[in-house]
């Protein structure tokens, strides 16, 4: 190992992230950044200063440390996958021992625990919406969050909407597959549908459009997005960062369940680090929570599957985050029919 150049682990991670920026999607790049930050901290605690010092046993120790923090199976797998990509990049640069990446034991993807177990509880989500109504009423963040909560839409579906897709007279959202102009739906033509929205969601959308929305025209195809920035259609990454920020309990509830001091907590004082807060959530857990809430309100499963554009079997396996007690209460409503 004496022939390996000395390069600090932190510098190697910085170079790796710089190299991958623009080469992979923004979400993939972000999925590299956080676990590698954890790996830097681990190496510092273990006295590993240079990449040449990283051994297979350090990799195992890092895996055990992450498991001890009781992170989700899917998160552990993604962390180790990111680490393996980084180590392989280091191998190509000759700054770690050859063959090290192949010794990283990444948990299998086809495992029952790969179903995401990240969720935001109903009372927590209602508190977030109360906060938005009070302090962010009819902002873009409020309007998108309210729409997902009421419809169970995917974030890609929401951001694909044009202004004309919202029928204010009928209270309908027309979901349209437009692959030729950059907004395909996940299930393509099968994802097209009309969805009715309630009075509250209509009011928020109407006030957003009337007072907060920036009216822009996309040059390439003359489309007018429903959700906009000053320059363009809102991206999923922009909304994701904003949702992470507002779902921190210190923001919407004024308290921290993780025994952190808000003034010194990196997750609290730096918005870009909000995703590190264990309680903050991305759009997918919000969609799961919305679907679970609808089921708990006794919304027919078959109709909900059509509304959210997901198969009933997939809904049961991946989207219904109800606790056993909640599921029992659903059944209890029909007890007298037996």
PyMOL commands that set and color helices and strands:
alter all, ss='L'
color gray80, all
select helices_A, chain A and resi 9-20+26-46+51-53+56-68+73-92+101-103+112-114+122-135+140-151+155-159+163-165+179-181+188-191+199-212+236-246+249-252+266-269+271-276+283-296+301-308+312-319+324-332+335-337
alter helices_A, ss='H'
color red, helices_A
select strands_A, chain A and resi 166-167+172-175+193-196
alter strands_A, ss='S'
color yellow, strands_A
deselect
rebuild
show_as cartoon
